[in-house]
């Protein structure tokens, strides 16, 4: 070790000396001495490495408190952060799907701050069932005899199958054996539930006789799966709910349908493409219906099972239910969301999913006109920026072939072409509140359908 290196090491202050500095004492007051001391040791070790490798003191050697504060601030930033979803996909799985209504956000805040009647009956001061209040609300809205809530729809299907048809065959149309995100397949769920898949029909056509011919002494369930994330068109045929329900009743077999998206209202009345509703299948006589809470319903991530009381009670008793149950925050958010469906006039305004889906192209275009000058001021030197018509997607496997007319700001590089667009997209992803768009057709698109606070977007560009 050279004398110069020894001199540099000697200039590093001790941990004890640093802890007694006034500005670091202020950090100790905020974070505690143990936390600060540990971070100072890491900084000191890093300083030694810099001296050893570069023969110099770190740039921050005379500003330990400032560097420490900066490191702490970076470390304490949440890995899950808000973004501007300008992808054109409303229910974007990777961006958290449905946004919560304000009443749902408030309900979650309240139960997080206080003890709550999660499993406590105020009438008898005894233990109640955590699903009960929300189940009653679901029954009121759909006409179901009873309901069960678990942590997502895959869990709902798993629990239903494990309860209704363990060690039995489940008859499903070959054209309905869907795969959802993450290579999660219906046949795999059946295997985990202890059921045997019995495929009937063909990819494009399945008839009631196919179900009937598949029934034997080991049949446990007749099931349909709504193909919410793809569509087969052309020469097709499927068994409708009322047909399957009638066959199940005739053969004394339970029937079920996995709806996936699970719209709770007639979307056609809102000017949107129609999507089957759970109450429709219950009225047709289907015994059990499963669907998601965070898709077209517009609530929190949850799996909902509606149906006959005898089957729901059996599902509630299954050992898997405890492993798959939801917490008080999910139930509070779901309860608040469902209550908005009791107010049809306010529903499409206060539930963000429905509000975003029903925005008109004219309204979005007006926003684009207001935003265009700001983007031209920031980026006009390097990009051709235009207002362009586009098509938004509903997302999360809902209505896969349907699109919604929308408007986007598009960016085309004056030089550099694709690489410059990638650089701009990356720059936006690293903002304090990232802006997420999409690159296609040689342009970077910011679909404005999901943007409600345009001033916040402008402010994000200034930071």
N, C-alpha and C positions, 0 to 999 in steps of 0.2 A: 504494500500500500504506500503510495507516494505521500509526501508531506502535503501536497495540494489536496489530495483526497481526504486526508485526516482533517485538514482545515475545514473542508466542506461538511464533513460529518459533525464536527464540533459546533457548527452553526445551527444544527437542528435543535430546537428547543425541546426540553423534556416534557413528557405528558403532564407532570405535576405543574410545571410552569405554565403550560398552555391552559390547563384547567382553571388557573387563577386569573387569566386575562379577563378584563371586564366584558368584552364583546362575546367571549365564549361562555362566561357566567350567564349571560342572557339566554344563550342557547340551552344551557343546563336547566334553567328555569322552565323552559318549554318542553324539553325532551327527557330530562333526567340525567344524572351524572354517569350512570352505567352506560347508557346509550351513546353519549357524547365521547366518553373515554374510549370506547371500542372503536368508534369511527376515527378518532384521532390516532390511535395505534395503526389503523389501516393506512391513513395518510402518511404517517411517519415511515412505515415500511415502504410505501410507494416512493417516498422521497429518497430513501436509501438506495432503492433500485435505480432511480434516475442518476444519482451520484455515481453509482458503480458502473452504469452502462454509458452515460453521456459525459461524465466528469463535470457536472454542473448542478447547481441547486434547481429545484423545480420552479416554474414561473410564479407559483403562488407562495413562495417561501416566506414572504413578508406579509402575507394576507391569509393566514391560516383560518381565521373565523369566516371570512368571505367564501373561501373554497369549501369549508365544512358545510356552511349553509347551502351552497349550491349543490353539493353532493347529496345532502339530506333531502332537499327539495326534489331532485331528480328521482331519488330512490322512492320517495313517498307518493309519487304520481301513480294513480291506479293503472293497471294494465288494461282494464276495460274502461274506455273513455267515450264520451259522446262524439258523434261524427255528423256531418251533413250527408244524408243519404240522397245523392243525386244520380243514382245508378239507373233509375227508371223502374226498379222493382220495389213495390210497396211493402210486401211481406218478405223481406230479404232475410233468409235464414242466417247468413253469416253476420248480419248486422242486428240480430235480435228479434226479428219478426215484428209482431204487433207492438205499437206504442200504446202506453196506458192512458186511459181517460184521467182527467184531473181528479175526479172523485175516487178513482181506484188508487191513485198515488197518495191521496190524503188518507184513505182507509189503511193503506200499508204503513204509512208513517205513524198513525195512531196505535196500531197493534204492536209496532216495534218499540214504542216508547212506554208501553204499559202492559201489565198483566191483562189477559183477555179470556173471555169465555170460550176457549178453544174446545175443551172437553168437559165443560162444567155447566150443569143445568141450574139456572136461577130459580126455576119452579120448585125443584126438590133438593137444591143444594147438594147434588150428587153428580157423579160422573156421567157425562153425556157422550154422544158420538160426534167426532170432529166434522164429519161430512153433513150432519143433519140439517143445519140451517140453510146451507147452500143447496143441498139436495132438495129441500122443500121448494126453494125458489125455482130450481130447474124443472121440478114437476109441475109447478104452476104455469111456467112458460111453455112447456112442451106437451103436457098431458101424460107424461110418464108416470108409472106407478111409484117408481123410486129411482134413486141415482147414486152413483159412486164416483169419487174424484181421486185420481192418482196423478203421478208427476208428469206424464206425457202420454200421447196417444199410443205409442208403442207399448208402454206399460199397461195401458187399458186393454189392448188386444191380448197381450200376454196373460194378464190376470183373468180375463174373461175365458180364454181358451183353457187355461189350467183348471178353472173351476167347473166349466160346463162339460168339457170333453177329455178329461185325462185318460190316457191309454185307449182312446177311441179315435175313429176316423172322422175327419172334418172334410166335408164335400165342398169344393170351391171350383168355380169356372176357371179353366186354363187361361182365359183372357184377362183374368183379374188377379193374377199372382204378381203383384206389384213389388218393385224395389224402390224404397225411399232413399233419402240422402244418407251418405256414409255406407253404401252397400248393405243396407238393412232390409232384408227381404221377408215377406210374409211367410214363405215356407220355413225360413230359419226360426221365426218366432214360434211357429207351430211345433217345431222340434224341441225348442226350449220349454214349451208348455207341456210336453209329454204327449202331444197329439200326433196322429199320422195324417198326412195330407192325402186327400183323394181328389185328383184332378179329373174334371169332366169337361166335355165339349171340346172345341178347338179354339185357337187363338182369337178368331174373329166371330165365331158363332157358337152359342150354347143355348140349349133348349131345356124346358122343364123336364122332358123325358130323360135327359142326360142325368139330372139330379135323381129322378125316380129310379132309374136303372142302377145307380150307384149305391142305393140304400141297402144295407144288410144288417145282420145282428150286431155288428161292431160299430155302426154309425153313431156318432155322438152329437153332431151338429151340422146343420145346413147353413152355409155362409156365403155372403156376397161381400166384395171389396170394391168400393167406389174408386174407379181409376182416375183419381184427381190430378195426377201428375203426368198423364199422357192420354191420348185419345186414339182409338181405332176407328177409322172411317171407311165407308164403302159398303161392301156386302157383309153386314153384321147383324147379330141378333143376341139379345141377352134376356135373362129371366128377370122379370120385374118383381118388386117387393111383395106385392099382393099375391102373386103366383107362388112365390117361395113360402110365404106365410101360410097359405092354404095347404100346401103340400106338407109343411111341418106339422100343422094341426092334424091333418089326415093320418100321418104316420107317427104321431106322438113324439115328434123330435123338435128340439129347440131350434130357433132360427136367429141369425145375427147378421148385421152389416157393419163393416168398418167404413165410416164416411170420410175419415181423414180431416178435410178442411172444416166441415161442420158449420155451415152458415145457420144462424138462428133466426134470420128474417128473410122474407122474399126479396131477393136482390133485384128482381125485375121491376119491382115497384120503385126502386131507387135509380132506375135507368141503367142497371148493370146486367150482365149476362146471368141467367138463372143458374142456381146451384141447389142440389137437393138438400132438404132440411131434415134433421132428425125426427121432428114431429110428424113429417109426412110418412116415414117408415113405421113409426109407432102406430099411427092410425091405420096403416095397412095390415097390422097384426104381427110385425116383426117383434121378436121377444127382446132382443138386446141391440142397442146401437152405440157405437163408440166414435169419438171425434176429438179434435184438438181444441184447446182453449186459446192458443195464441196465433191462430190463423184468421179465418174470416169472422170468427166470434169477436176478435179484437181484445182479448183479455190476456192473462198471464199464461206462461207455459203450464199446461195441465192436460191430463187425459180424462175425458168424461165418459161414463157408461150410464146409459139410460135404459130402462126396460121394466120387465115384470118384477114385482116385488119379491117373489120367491127366489128368483135368480140373483137379484141384487143382494139379498140377505145372505145367500150362499157365498157370493163374491166377497162381501164384507168379512165373512168368517175365515176366508182362505188365509193361510199363513203368509203368503206373498203380499197381502194387502198392507201389512205393517211396514214391509220393506219399501213399498212403492207409494206410501201415503204422502200427502203434501203438508207443508207447514202453514203456520197461521198467516204469513204474509201472502202466500198464494191464495188461500181461501178468502182473505179480506179483499184482495184485488179482484178475484172472480166474482165475489158477492156484489161488489160495487159495480162491476161491468154489467152483470146480469140485470141489476136494478134499472139500468138505463134502457133495457129492452122493454121495461114496463111503461116507458114513455116514448112511444113511436115518433112523436113530433120532434123530440130532442135527440133521439138516438143517433141519427146520421150526422148530427152536428157535434155531439159530445164524445162519441167514440172515434178516436183518431183514424182507425183503419177505414171505417165507412166514410169519414169526412174526406180523406185523401183519395179514396177510390171514386168518389162522386164529384170531384172538382172538374169543372168544365175546361175545355181547351182554351176558350176565350179568356177565362180568369187567369190561367197559367201564362198565356201569351202576354197579357197586360203586365204581369210581373216581369217577364223577360224583357219587355220594352223599358221598364224602369231600371233593370239591372245592367242592360247592355252598355250604357255610357260609362259606368264604373269599371267594368271589365276592359273596355277599350282603353280607358285611361291607364290602367295597370299593365295591360298586355298587348295593346294594339300595335306597338312597335315591332313585335316579333310574330304575331299571329293574325290571321284573318278570323275575325269573330263575327258570327252570324246567329240569327234566330232561325231555328229550323223545326219543322214539324217532326214528330216522332211518335212512337207507340210505347206506352208503359206496360209493364207486366204486373199482374196481381201478385204472383210469387208463391213460394212455399208449396208448390204443387197444386195450387188452386186455379181452376179454369185454364189449363195449360195452352189451349189454342186460341184463347180470347186475349185481346189487347185493348188498351184504353188510349184514345187520341190525346197526345200531350205535346209539349213544346220544350225545346232544349236550347241552351247556348252552346254553340259548337266552335271549336278551336282547330284551325288548320295552320301548321307551321309555315312561315314564309321561307324559312331555310331549315335544313336539318331533318325535315320530314318526320318520320316515325320516332326517331331517337329523341327529338326535341319534345314531342308530345309525351313520351315516357318520362322525360326529365320533369316536365311541368306537373304531370300526374303525381310523381314521387314527391315533388315540392309541396303539393297540396296535402298529401298524406302525412306530412310531417309538421303541419300547422298545429297550433295549440288545440284547435278543434278541427280535425282533418276534414277535407272535402273529398268525397269519394264519387267519382264519375265512371265513365267507361270509354274505352278506345275501340272504335270500329270504323270501317270504311275510310280509313286515313284521317279521321278526326277524333278529337276528344269531346265527348258529349256530357253536358250537365243537364240531365232531365230535371225539370223544376217541379214536377208533380208533388214531390214530398217536401218541398221547401215552403214553410209557413212564415218564417221570420227572415225576411230578406235583409233587414238591417243587420242582423247577426252575421249573415254571410259576408256582407260588406266589411264589417268590423274584423272578421277573421282574416280578410286579405290585408288588413293594415298592420296586423301583429307580426 
